[in-house]
Amino acid sequence: MTTDERGSGTVLMISVMLITAMVAFVAACLLSWFGCAHQARTAADLASLAGAGAFDSGSDACAAARTTAASNHTSMTACAVDTNGVDVVVRVTVQTDARPAVAFGPKSFSQTSEAGHIG
């Protein structure tokens, strides 16, 4: 009794290559999403600092924060200036789209940051 196993190595190698390509794609997506989350976090920090600086100099804090967020390729979704006469806190929330946009991944990343002058 003989069996013909010619071509089984080809099928095995194609399977290994497909699995390797899928793992590489998922890893690349995860790394890109970590980068997008970091970009949103950094943009939120910079926007809140810009807003606090603008408020300290007498300008519109939210306008400065919006400009800074836009220059960092994010959109500002919320801005609040809390003051009690002495302390000032500028709270900014920014959002950025997730890249690459795939069906099984996040659509966007949102981060909130605070900056201000206390005392």
C-alpha positions in Angstrom: 0.0 0.0 0.0 1.5 3.3 -1.1 0.2 6.8 -0.6 1.1 9.8 -2.7 2.3 12.6 -0.5 3.7 14.9 -3.2 2.6 18.5 -2.6 2.0 18.1 1.1 5.1 20.2 1.9 3.8 22.9 -0.3 0.5 23.0 1.5 2.3 23.0 4.8 4.6 25.9 3.8 1.6 28.0 2.4 -0.1 27.5 5.8 2.9 28.6 7.7 3.4 31.6 5.5 -0.3 32.7 5.9 -0.1 32.3 9.7 3.1 34.3 9.8 1.6 37.1 7.7 -1.5 37.3 9.9 0.6 37.5 13.1 2.8 40.2 11.5 -0.3 42.2 10.4 -1.9 42.0 13.9 1.5 43.0 15.5 1.8 46.0 13.1 -1.8 47.1 14.0 -1.1 46.9 17.7 2.1 48.9 17.4 0.3 51.5 15.3 -2.5 51.7 17.8 -0.1 52.2 20.7 1.5 55.0 18.7 -2.0 56.6 18.1 -2.8 56.4 21.8 0.6 58.0 22.6 -0.1 60.8 20.1 -3.5 61.5 21.7 -2.0 61.5 25.2 0.8 63.9 24.1 -1.5 66.2 22.3 -3.8 66.4 25.3 -0.9 67.3 27.5 0.3 70.0 25.1 -3.1 71.4 24.6 -3.8 71.7 28.3 -0.5 73.4 28.9 -1.1 75.8 26.0 -4.5 76.6 27.4 -3.2 77.2 30.9 -0.4 79.4 29.5 -3.0 81.4 27.4 -5.3 81.8 30.4 -2.3 83.0 32.5 -1.5 85.7 29.8 -5.2 86.8 29.5 -6.1 85.0 26.3 -8.8 82.5 25.6 -7.6 79.1 27.0 -9.9 76.9 24.9 -9.0 78.6 21.7 -5.2 78.1 22.4 -5.9 74.5 23.4 -7.9 73.9 20.2 -5.1 75.4 18.0 -2.5 73.3 19.7 -4.6 70.1 19.4 -5.1 70.8 15.7 -1.4 71.3 15.1 -0.8 67.9 16.7 -3.3 66.2 14.3 -6.0 65.7 16.9 -9.4 67.3 17.5 -10.4 68.8 20.8 -13.7 67.4 22.0 -14.0 69.2 25.4 -12.4 72.1 27.2 -13.1 73.5 30.6 -11.5 76.2 32.7 -12.0 75.9 36.4 -11.0 78.8 38.6 -11.8 79.8 42.1 -10.0 83.2 42.0 -6.6 81.7 43.0 -6.3 78.3 41.4 -6.7 77.7 37.7 -7.1 74.3 36.0 -7.6 73.8 32.3 -9.0 70.4 31.4 -8.8 69.4 27.8 -10.0 66.2 26.0 -8.7 65.4 22.5 -9.4 62.6 20.1 -7.5 61.1 17.2 -8.5 58.4 14.6 -7.0 55.0 14.9 -4.7 54.0 12.1 -5.1 51.5 10.5 -8.9 51.4 10.7 -9.9 47.8 10.7 -13.1 46.1 11.7 -11.7 44.4 14.8 -9.9 47.4 16.1 -10.6 50.7 17.9 -12.1 53.5 15.8 -10.4 56.4 17.8 -8.4 57.2 20.9 -9.4 59.9 23.4 -7.3 61.3 26.2 -7.9 64.0 28.9 -5.3 66.1 30.5 -5.2 68.9 33.1 -2.8 71.8 33.6 -2.9 75.0 35.5 -1.6 77.2 38.3 -2.3 76.4 41.9 -1.7 78.9 44.6 
